[in-house]
């Protein structure tokens, strides 16, 4: 029944979903005396993952946006996407690595940094649970002639005076768009319409799009979103360093396992070819006990996937294994706020060999333990549900996003808007004196009162 709350949230709205959730919580309390018997007969529900429901259903207290001075205006797009409401079903749409498209707008709406006054706004957020709607409505990604996702964005831009009435203030330079995974590829016309807007994205290099899809001076890299269930299970098997008996692991899609578009993934192929059967190493495709393998490994290999980024990086933090990034163009998030050198290794993709094995094997024990402790300490920066953030601690992907946008904000003040003019008026009451050339000191002076 608890799973149905997600569908109710999407189909009937948050108020209805919250009402059902509270009623089910009340029912569980009334059944509490039967809990032991129910567990023995295996019908008592697993409620571990319900910890995130109250905040996603609007039942938790608002927050202060970490005291950020920024103000965000979030558009109410009720008549635009296939779902009608661009932010429909936060509880449902937060699942998967693309869930940040739902979580970021929702978190901002719950904070003191949101404003309904466009004159106060530093940024204007254009929300759309793109990938969620794509799955539900089976939107195609083709580019010829125009894909379903492109068609929605193009409709937005055609109607921007109606749907985005504050666009002209800075020609969209103060507008935020969230692209969770290769999003620009599914809206190839972005260069004609939103090239100067700020992109919140999981990758600094999108395949098929190239470096021009990311501008470090304006765009922001954020972590992918691991599902709370996976996050929780990995935390449960996060062993202390002294109890780990594997040097490193990698399990996932590779040229010999998975869809055809992985057949040319050289770095994953090398991992399988070189390290299969090597002592203290676990590599291969998907396996039972994957979380336990991660929790028992000192290091987690993080090779590039279909693009430069992969959620393997962020999952490694919850399992407590030191990430070894094998993706040369992986742009990690929040580099200005956290020191990645303290808790990760970035190794050249071309050098996946036994040299990597012996390098990791030879790491001094004190450094190994220190890096592992730093991995655990920084895991909260990648926890979108803020369950690792201790009271009084400032540490979450939302804080990293806010700080990144704060650093970019002053640059916008130096950019002229589309309707900016200067020197087109003189001060009332001043005099304009014109001296005719060649008249000498006593030449004719024309004085005009303005």
C-alpha positions as CSV (number, residue, x, y, z in Angstrom):
1,X,0.0,0.0,0.0
2,X,2.9,2.4,0.7
3,X,4.1,1.9,-2.9
4,X,0.7,3.2,-4.0
5,X,1.4,6.5,-2.3
6,X,3.9,7.2,-5.2
7,X,1.2,6.7,-7.8
8,X,-1.3,8.8,-5.8
9,X,1.2,11.6,-5.6
10,X,1.6,11.6,-9.4
11,X,-2.0,11.0,-10.4
12,X,-3.9,13.0,-7.7
13,X,-1.4,15.4,-6.2
14,X,0.7,15.8,-3.1
15,X,-2.2,16.7,-0.7
16,X,-4.0,13.4,-1.5
17,X,-0.8,11.4,-1.2
18,X,0.1,13.0,2.1
19,X,-3.4,12.2,3.5
20,X,-3.1,8.6,2.5
21,X,0.4,8.3,3.9
22,X,-0.6,9.7,7.3
23,X,-3.6,7.3,7.3
24,X,-1.3,4.4,6.6
25,X,1.1,5.5,9.3
26,X,-1.8,5.6,11.7
27,X,-2.8,2.0,10.6
28,X,0.8,0.7,11.3
29,X,0.6,2.1,14.8
30,X,-2.6,0.3,15.5
31,X,-1.1,-2.9,14.2
32,X,2.0,-2.5,16.3
33,X,0.9,-5.2,18.9
34,X,0.9,-7.7,16.1
35,X,4.3,-6.8,14.8
36,X,6.3,-9.8,16.1
37,X,3.7,-12.3,14.8
38,X,3.5,-10.5,11.5
39,X,7.3,-10.6,11.1
40,X,7.3,-14.4,11.8
41,X,4.6,-14.9,9.2
42,X,6.4,-12.4,6.8
43,X,3.6,-10.0,6.2
44,X,4.9,-7.0,8.2
45,X,5.9,-4.3,5.8
46,X,9.5,-3.0,5.5
47,X,9.2,0.6,6.4
48,X,12.9,1.6,6.3
49,X,12.6,3.6,3.1
50,X,9.6,5.6,4.3
51,X,12.0,8.0,6.2
52,X,12.2,10.2,3.1
53,X,8.4,10.4,2.5
54,X,7.5,13.2,4.9
55,X,9.9,15.7,3.4
56,X,8.8,14.8,-0.2
57,X,5.1,15.1,0.7
58,X,5.5,18.5,2.4
59,X,5.1,17.2,5.9
60,X,8.5,18.4,7.2
61,X,9.4,21.8,8.4
62,X,10.8,24.4,5.8
63,X,14.5,25.2,5.8
64,X,16.6,28.3,5.6
65,X,18.6,27.4,2.5
66,X,21.8,27.4,4.7
67,X,21.4,31.2,5.1
68,X,22.1,31.8,1.4
69,X,21.5,35.4,0.2
70,X,20.3,34.1,-3.2
71,X,16.7,34.3,-4.2
72,X,15.1,31.9,-6.7
73,X,11.9,32.5,-8.6
74,X,10.5,29.1,-9.7
75,X,8.0,29.2,-12.6
76,X,4.6,27.6,-12.2
77,X,4.4,25.6,-15.5
78,X,0.9,24.1,-15.3
79,X,0.1,24.0,-19.0
80,X,3.2,23.0,-20.8
81,X,4.5,19.4,-20.4
82,X,2.7,16.1,-21.3
83,X,1.8,15.8,-17.6
84,X,0.3,19.3,-17.6
85,X,2.3,20.2,-14.5
86,X,6.0,20.3,-15.0
87,X,6.6,19.4,-11.3
88,X,4.0,16.7,-11.0
89,X,4.8,13.7,-8.7
90,X,8.0,14.6,-6.8
91,X,7.7,11.4,-4.7
92,X,7.4,9.3,-7.8
93,X,9.8,11.2,-10.0
94,X,12.7,11.3,-7.5
95,X,13.7,7.7,-8.3
96,X,16.7,6.8,-10.4
97,X,19.8,8.7,-11.1
98,X,17.7,11.4,-12.9
99,X,15.7,12.1,-9.7
100,X,17.6,15.3,-9.1
101,X,15.4,16.9,-11.7
102,X,12.6,16.6,-9.2
103,X,14.5,16.9,-6.0
104,X,16.3,20.2,-6.6
105,X,13.2,22.3,-7.5
106,X,11.3,20.7,-4.6
107,X,14.1,21.5,-2.1
108,X,14.3,25.1,-3.2
109,X,10.5,25.5,-2.9
110,X,10.7,24.3,0.7
111,X,13.3,27.0,1.6
112,X,13.5,30.6,2.5
113,X,15.4,31.4,-0.7
114,X,12.4,31.1,-2.9
115,X,10.5,34.2,-3.8
116,X,7.4,35.1,-5.7
117,X,8.7,38.6,-6.4
118,X,10.7,38.6,-9.7
119,X,12.4,41.9,-8.7
120,X,14.0,40.1,-5.8
121,X,15.2,37.1,-7.8
122,X,18.8,36.3,-8.6
123,X,17.8,33.2,-10.6
124,X,14.7,31.9,-12.4
125,X,14.3,28.2,-12.3
126,X,12.6,26.4,-15.2
127,X,11.5,23.1,-13.7
128,X,10.6,19.9,-15.6
129,X,10.8,16.3,-14.5
130,X,12.0,15.5,-18.0
131,X,13.2,11.9,-17.6
132,X,10.3,10.9,-15.4
133,X,7.8,12.2,-18.0
134,X,9.8,10.6,-20.7
135,X,9.4,7.2,-19.0
136,X,5.7,7.6,-18.2
137,X,4.7,9.0,-21.6
138,X,7.2,7.0,-23.6
139,X,8.6,10.1,-25.2
140,X,11.1,9.3,-28.0
141,X,14.5,10.9,-28.2
142,X,14.9,11.0,-31.9
143,X,16.2,14.1,-33.6
144,X,14.5,13.6,-36.9
145,X,12.5,15.5,-37.6
146,X,12.0,16.6,-34.0
147,X,12.0,14.4,-31.0
148,X,9.2,14.4,-28.4
149,X,11.5,16.1,-25.8
150,X,12.7,18.7,-28.2
151,X,9.1,19.5,-29.2
152,X,8.2,20.3,-25.5
153,X,11.2,22.6,-25.1
154,X,10.5,24.3,-28.5
155,X,6.9,24.9,-27.4
156,X,8.2,26.5,-24.2
157,X,10.5,28.9,-26.2
158,X,7.7,29.7,-28.7
159,X,5.5,30.7,-25.7
160,X,8.2,32.2,-23.6
161,X,6.4,35.6,-23.3
162,X,3.5,33.7,-21.7
163,X,5.3,30.9,-19.8
164,X,8.7,32.6,-19.1
165,X,7.6,36.3,-18.7
166,X,10.9,37.3,-17.1
167,X,13.2,35.9,-19.8
168,X,13.9,39.2,-21.4
169,X,15.4,40.7,-18.2
170,X,18.7,39.1,-19.0
171,X,17.9,37.3,-22.2
172,X,17.7,34.1,-20.2
173,X,21.2,34.4,-18.7
174,X,19.7,34.2,-15.2
175,X,17.5,31.2,-16.0
176,X,18.3,27.7,-14.7
177,X,17.7,24.5,-16.6
178,X,18.3,21.0,-15.0
179,X,19.8,18.3,-17.3
180,X,20.4,15.1,-15.4
181,X,22.0,12.9,-18.1
182,X,22.8,13.8,-21.7
183,X,19.8,16.1,-21.6
184,X,21.2,18.5,-24.2
185,X,21.3,15.7,-26.8
186,X,17.6,15.3,-26.5
187,X,17.1,19.1,-27.1
188,X,19.7,19.7,-29.8
189,X,18.1,23.1,-30.6
190,X,19.3,24.4,-27.2
191,X,22.1,26.4,-28.9
192,X,19.4,28.5,-30.7
193,X,17.3,29.2,-27.6
194,X,19.0,28.8,-24.2
195,X,22.7,28.8,-25.0
196,X,23.3,31.6,-22.4
197,X,21.2,30.1,-19.6
198,X,22.7,28.3,-16.6
199,X,22.7,24.5,-16.9
200,X,22.7,22.4,-13.8
201,X,24.0,19.1,-15.0
202,X,25.6,15.8,-14.0
203,X,28.4,15.9,-16.6
204,X,30.9,18.5,-17.9
205,X,31.3,16.6,-21.2
206,X,28.2,15.2,-22.9
207,X,29.0,12.7,-25.7
208,X,27.7,13.7,-29.1
209,X,27.5,17.3,-27.8
210,X,31.1,18.1,-27.0
211,X,32.8,20.8,-24.8
212,X,30.4,23.5,-26.0
213,X,27.6,21.9,-23.9
214,X,29.3,23.0,-20.7
215,X,30.7,26.4,-19.8
216,X,32.5,26.4,-16.4
217,X,31.9,30.1,-15.9
218,X,28.2,29.7,-15.8
219,X,27.2,26.0,-15.6
220,X,27.2,23.8,-12.5
221,X,28.0,20.1,-12.2
222,X,26.0,18.3,-9.5
223,X,26.1,14.7,-8.3
224,X,23.8,12.0,-9.8
225,X,21.1,10.7,-7.5
226,X,21.4,7.2,-6.1
227,X,18.0,5.8,-5.0
228,X,17.5,5.9,-1.2
229,X,17.1,2.1,-1.1
230,X,20.5,1.6,-2.7
231,X,22.0,4.3,-0.5
232,X,20.6,2.7,2.7
233,X,21.7,-0.8,1.8
234,X,25.3,0.4,1.0
235,X,25.5,2.2,4.3
236,X,24.5,-0.9,6.1
237,X,27.4,-2.9,4.7
238,X,30.0,-0.1,4.9
239,X,32.8,-2.0,6.9
240,X,35.7,-0.4,8.8
241,X,39.0,-0.5,6.8
242,X,40.5,-3.2,9.0
243,X,37.6,-5.6,8.2
244,X,37.8,-5.2,4.4
245,X,39.4,-8.1,2.5
246,X,39.1,-7.0,-1.1
247,X,41.6,-4.5,-2.7
248,X,39.1,-3.2,-5.3
249,X,36.0,-4.1,-7.3
250,X,34.0,-3.1,-10.3
251,X,30.7,-4.7,-11.3
252,X,28.6,-3.3,-14.1
253,X,28.0,-3.2,-17.8
254,X,31.0,-3.8,-20.0
255,X,31.7,-4.9,-23.6
256,X,31.0,-8.5,-22.8
257,X,27.9,-7.8,-20.6
258,X,25.1,-5.4,-21.3
259,X,23.7,-3.4,-24.2
260,X,25.5,-3.1,-27.5
261,X,26.4,0.5,-26.9
262,X,29.0,-0.7,-24.3
263,X,30.9,-2.8,-26.9
264,X,33.3,0.0,-27.6
265,X,33.9,0.9,-23.9
266,X,37.7,0.3,-23.9
267,X,38.3,1.1,-20.2
268,X,35.7,-1.3,-18.9
269,X,36.9,-4.0,-21.3
270,X,40.4,-3.6,-19.9
271,X,39.2,-3.9,-16.4
272,X,37.6,-7.2,-17.1
273,X,40.4,-8.5,-19.3
274,X,43.2,-7.6,-16.9
275,X,41.8,-8.1,-13.4
276,X,39.5,-11.1,-13.8
277,X,40.9,-13.8,-11.4
278,X,43.5,-11.5,-9.8
279,X,43.9,-12.1,-6.1
280,X,41.9,-9.7,-3.9
281,X,39.9,-8.3,-6.8
282,X,36.2,-8.7,-7.8
283,X,35.2,-7.6,-11.3
284,X,32.5,-8.5,-13.7
285,X,28.9,-7.9,-14.6
286,X,26.0,-7.5,-12.2
287,X,26.1,-10.0,-9.3
288,X,24.2,-10.9,-6.1
289,X,25.8,-9.3,-3.1
290,X,27.1,-6.3,-5.0
291,X,26.6,-4.0,-2.1
292,X,28.5,-6.3,0.2
293,X,31.3,-6.5,-2.3
294,X,31.6,-2.7,-2.3
295,X,31.4,-2.6,1.5
296,X,34.3,-5.1,1.7
297,X,36.6,-3.3,-0.8
298,X,39.2,-0.7,0.0
299,X,38.8,0.8,-3.5
300,X,36.0,1.1,-6.0
301,X,36.9,1.5,-9.7
302,X,34.9,4.2,-11.4
303,X,35.3,3.8,-15.2
304,X,33.4,6.0,-17.6
305,X,30.1,4.7,-18.8
306,X,28.2,5.8,-21.9
307,X,29.5,9.3,-21.1
308,X,32.2,10.7,-18.9
309,X,30.2,10.6,-15.7
310,X,28.7,7.6,-13.9
311,X,26.8,7.1,-10.7
312,X,29.3,4.5,-9.6
313,X,31.3,7.4,-8.2
314,X,28.6,8.6,-5.9
315,X,27.6,5.1,-4.7
316,X,31.2,4.5,-3.7
317,X,30.9,7.1,-0.9
318,X,27.9,5.3,0.7
319,X,29.8,2.0,0.6
320,X,32.8,3.6,2.1
321,X,35.2,2.6,-0.6
322,X,37.8,5.0,-2.0
323,X,36.8,5.9,-5.6
324,X,39.4,5.4,-8.3
325,X,38.1,7.5,-11.2
326,X,39.0,6.1,-14.6
327,X,37.4,8.7,-16.8
328,X,39.7,11.5,-18.0
329,X,36.9,14.0,-18.7
330,X,34.9,13.4,-15.6
331,X,34.1,16.8,-14.1
332,X,33.5,16.2,-10.4
333,X,31.1,18.5,-8.5
334,X,31.8,21.1,-5.9
335,X,35.6,21.3,-6.5
336,X,35.6,24.7,-5.0
337,X,34.2,23.4,-1.7
338,X,35.7,20.0,-1.1
339,X,39.2,18.7,-1.8
340,X,38.8,15.6,-4.0
341,X,42.5,14.7,-3.6
342,X,41.8,13.9,0.1
343,X,39.5,11.0,-0.6
344,X,39.8,9.9,-4.3
345,X,42.2,8.9,-7.0
346,X,42.0,9.9,-10.6
347,X,44.0,7.6,-12.8
348,X,44.6,7.9,-16.6
349,X,42.2,5.7,-18.6
350,X,45.0,4.6,-21.0
351,X,47.0,3.2,-18.1
352,X,44.6,0.5,-16.8
353,X,47.1,-2.2,-16.2
354,X,48.7,-4.2,-13.4
355,X,50.5,-0.9,-12.5
356,X,47.2,0.3,-11.1
357,X,46.9,-2.9,-9.1
358,X,50.3,-2.6,-7.5
359,X,49.9,1.1,-6.9
360,X,46.8,0.5,-4.9
361,X,48.3,-2.5,-3.2
362,X,51.3,-0.5,-2.0
363,X,49.4,2.3,-0.5
364,X,50.6,2.8,3.2
365,X,48.1,1.6,5.7
366,X,47.8,5.0,7.5
367,X,47.1,6.8,4.2
368,X,44.5,4.1,3.3
369,X,42.7,4.5,6.6
370,X,42.9,8.3,6.4
371,X,41.4,8.4,2.9
372,X,38.6,5.9,3.9
373,X,37.7,8.1,6.9
374,X,37.6,11.1,4.5
375,X,35.2,9.2,2.1
376,X,32.8,8.6,5.0
377,X,33.1,12.2,6.2
378,X,32.2,13.6,2.7
379,X,29.4,11.2,1.9
380,X,26.9,13.8,3.0
381,X,27.8,16.0,0.0
382,X,26.1,13.4,-2.2
383,X,23.1,12.6,-0.1
384,X,20.1,14.3,-1.7
385,X,17.8,13.2,1.2
386,X,20.1,14.7,3.8
387,X,19.9,11.8,6.2
388,X,23.7,12.0,6.8
389,X,23.7,15.7,7.6
390,X,24.2,16.0,11.4
391,X,22.4,18.8,13.3
392,X,24.3,22.0,12.8
393,X,26.4,20.5,10.0
394,X,26.4,22.2,6.6
395,X,26.9,19.4,4.1
396,X,24.6,18.4,1.2
397,X,24.4,18.6,-2.6
398,X,22.0,21.5,-2.2
399,X,24.6,23.5,-0.3
400,X,27.2,22.7,-3.0
401,X,24.7,23.9,-5.6
402,X,24.0,27.1,-3.7
403,X,27.6,28.0,-3.2
404,X,28.4,27.3,-6.9
405,X,25.6,29.7,-7.9
406,X,26.6,32.3,-5.4
407,X,30.1,32.4,-7.0
408,X,28.6,32.8,-10.5
409,X,26.1,35.5,-9.5
410,X,28.4,38.6,-9.5
411,X,29.3,38.0,-13.1
412,X,25.7,38.5,-14.3
413,X,25.7,42.0,-12.8
414,X,28.4,42.9,-15.3
415,X,26.5,41.7,-18.3
416,X,24.2,44.3,-20.1
417,X,20.7,43.2,-20.6
418,X,18.8,43.3,-23.9
419,X,17.0,46.5,-23.0
420,X,20.0,48.3,-21.4
421,X,20.8,51.8,-22.7
422,X,23.3,54.4,-21.6
423,X,24.2,58.0,-22.3
424,X,20.9,58.6,-24.0
425,X,19.8,61.4,-21.6
426,X,21.5,64.5,-20.2
427,X,21.0,65.9,-16.7
428,X,17.9,68.3,-16.6
429,X,19.0,71.9,-16.4
430,X,22.5,71.4,-17.7
431,X,24.1,73.5,-20.4
432,X,25.5,72.2,-23.7
433,X,28.2,74.6,-25.1
434,X,29.3,74.3,-28.7
435,X,32.3,76.3,-29.9
436,X,32.7,76.9,-33.7
437,X,36.2,75.9,-34.8
438,X,38.3,78.7,-36.1
439,X,36.8,81.6,-34.2
440,X,39.6,81.9,-31.7
441,X,39.1,82.7,-28.0
442,X,36.3,85.1,-28.9
443,X,34.6,82.6,-31.1
444,X,30.8,82.1,-31.3
445,X,29.4,80.0,-28.4
446,X,26.0,78.4,-28.7
447,X,24.4,77.8,-25.3
448,X,21.4,75.5,-25.2
449,X,19.4,74.9,-22.0
450,X,18.3,71.3,-21.6
